[in-house]
């Protein structure tokens, strides 16, 4: 069981490191739109075109929907 826990922690650390590298660019890797922080949970970042148009910031309202999101912590 300890091996599985260590493996999971390593996998999670790698995913967070990859997410931090993406966030550092400030650009969605899927569509090229600016990333925005979702303040609901610490470390949660989303493409500006995430979610339905009505829920987005005005500057992103007319963009095609993108589902990219990541966690840095």
PyMOL commands that set and color helices and strands:
alter all, ss='L'
color gray80, all
select helices_A, chain A and resi 2-25+53-55+58-60
alter helices_A, ss='H'
color red, helices_A
select strands_A, chain A and resi 35-38+44-47+69-71
alter strands_A, ss='S'
color yellow, strands_A
deselect
rebuild
show_as cartoon
